[in-house]
Amino acid sequence: MAYYIQITIGSWQTAFEWVPEPHPRYWGIQDEFTRNGTIVRFPDGLVPEFALTKSKRKQLPDFIVVNAAMCMSQRLRDRIEMLEPGRNQYVPFTPLGPGRAPYPGPDGAPIRYYMLHVTERIDAVDLARSAPSRIVAPPKYNVQPKHEKVVVHRSRIMGHHVWSGRLQLPDDVFISDTLGDWIIANKMKGMEIYKVEESDD
């Protein structure tokens, strides 16, 4: 089975904001796909190098959110790149604590996190087997699969590990069972993960 992931809202989530404020073009790229379906990668230097939190948490979960963007740890990004190199974009940055000091890694050096920018777009939803309300509210909407049924065509997602829809569920992030099982086995925090059924065509 595939999985759907969503950033956790709760005690394990730590909210960040970009510092300094992103260039206006940053928001334009985020909106461009919604407006006309054009997938654009972030050019070098457009995403700020730092993200600041007011939380006093000493350790960060593998998933964090920065100005509504899903971001992830180095080990998670490296795992995805091992499975499917170069398909999506992972923009590096340094998370800062409330005193603007970087979070240290095991070697004492500042840790790096990565903003996920999904450029792999697959319309894989099996419309005949999915709950209609998940599909019929264009142009975008978000309902957790644990509340409503989503089924995807197995043949359309084979060989893919992180993707979103182009016309179907463009704001949702899906992952393969291979990646999802690894995330669960490593007890990663900061996100909710739900199984998504697969159908044979």
Number of C-alpha atoms within 10 A of each C-alpha: 17 23 22 23 17 16 19 17 13 9 7 16 20 21 16 21 20 19 15 12 12 15 12 9 12 15 10 12 16 16 13 13 15 16 10 8 12 13 17 15 15 16 10 8 10 13 20 19 16 20 23 21 19 14 14 10 14 8 10 16 15 20 24 26 21 17 10 11 15 18 24 23 19 15 12 19 19 13 14 17 16 10 15 14 11 12 17 19 19 21 22 20 18 18 27 23 17 12 11 13 12 19 18 15 11 7 7 9 10 15 17 20 24 21 21 18 19 22 20 17 18 19 17 21 24 19 16 8 15 16 16 13 12 21 18 13 12 11 13 15 15 11 12 16 19 12 8 12 17 23 21 22 18 18 12 13 20 10 11 17 22 26 24 21 19 19 18 22 24 22 16 18 18 25 24 21 16 14 19 22 15 14 16 11 9 9 9 15 18 22 20 14 21 18 20 19 19 20 13 8 9
